[in-house]
Amino acid sequence: MTVFAPTVDPNSTEGQTVSNIAFFPAISVDAFRSTTRMQDTVADGRVVQAIRESVITTNRELTAWRAAQTALGYADIGSVPADAYGDITELEHHYLSAVYAHAKALLMEQYLDIDSTETGQRRAAEFDGTVDSWRREAREAIRAILGIPRATVELI
């Protein structure tokens, strides 16, 4: 008699975090998948790579802000004065939102179906709007950290 006993997938990202520089928090892959409702069909390695790219991009945009906070004596984003909501500060929330939204947009762009039918083209157009929404959310979260309004309006 043969017995099949499933084993733990050695490539699984369950419980994995993507490391970050000391000022910003590490990113939980499980929290990212849960928050953004990322499908399980997206390869774990691809998810980790997208999160890492998003961390790098977000950190780059916050370089001057981080330097200013460090100069004021704050060791990490959690110690910068901000309103706290339970176990997370407003700044930490916006940082995670920026990273998650940017990573989700990257992954959605990578997984657009190539389908030349009218239905496929319509679905891809709808997806593009969703990708733009995720990018807008990332931009707004970064602007919230920087203290910049979401929009600038000028009279001509």
JOVEN-V891558 format. One record per helix or strand of 2 or more residues. SS is the DSSP state (helix for helix, strand for strand). FROM is the first residue (numbers start at 1). TO is the last residue. If there is no record, write none. Layout:
BEGIN
SS_FROM_TO / SS_FROM_TO
END
This chain:
BEGIN
strand_17_18 / strand_27_28 / helix_29_36 / helix_44_61 / helix_63_71 / helix_77_79 / strand_84_85 / strand_88_89 / helix_90_110 / helix_118_146
END
